[in-house]
Amino acid sequence: MNLLKKHLWTRIAVVGGTAIYDWFLKRGLVDELCLTLEPVVFGAGKLLTDAPLRTFRRFSLKSVKHLNKRGTLLLHYQ
């Protein structure tokens, strides 16, 4: 947080795994989510967060963008 204030940043992109997303979400520091959906079945994957979703504020879907002909979608929530 000190780094954000020092540089007068008002927006950053959070990129990481479950622990990173948990840290920011649990502190109420996330006001937008951009999720990419790929039309691929992996069989298993990593969770966005370990906490129950009811722990966090509600987000509303703002836009859906088709990224390619394979069906990749970019979902933007606020």
N, C-alpha and C positions, 0 to 999 in steps of 0.2 A: 504494500500500500504506500510505503514511503517513496518508492521508486516512481509510482504513478503520480504522486503529488509533486515530486521533484521536477518531473518532465512536463507537468501540466497535461498529462494524458487523460482523456475522458473515456476512451474506448480501447479495449485490447481484445485480441483473439486468444481464447484458452484452448490449447491443444495438448492432449495428454491421454491418460488412461483413467480408469475408475477412481483411483486415489486423488488425482488432480481435480477431476470434475466434482467429486464429493466435497473437497475442500472449498471450492468456490461456491457451489450450490448451497452447502450448509451455512455459509456466511451471508447468504442473500446477495451475492455479488454478480449474479447472472440475471440480465434482463432480456436477453435474446438467445435463441438457440437456432443454429443452422445445422440440419442433419442431412446427410447424403444417403440415399437408399439405392443400393445396387441390386439388380435382379439376378442375384447369385445365391445359391444355397450352400452355406458353409458347414452346416451340421451342428455347429456350436460357435460361441463367440464370447466376447467380454461384455459385462454389464456397463451401462453408462454410469450408474451409481449403485452403491451397496445399500443405501438408505431406502426406505419405503417411499414411493413417489408422493404420498400424501404429506411428506415432510416438507416439500417444496411448494412454492407459490405456483399457481396455475399459469400456464402459457396458452395463448391462442394462436392458431395457425393463421399466418398473414399472407403467405404466398407459397405456391408450388411451381417450380421451374423444371421443365424437361431439359436435361443436359445433353442427351444423345439419343440416337435411334435405338439403342439397346434397352432403353427404358429407365436409365438412371434419373432419379429425381432429387432435387434440392428442396428441402422443406424448411421454411423460415417461420419460426415462432417468436412471439413477443409476449 
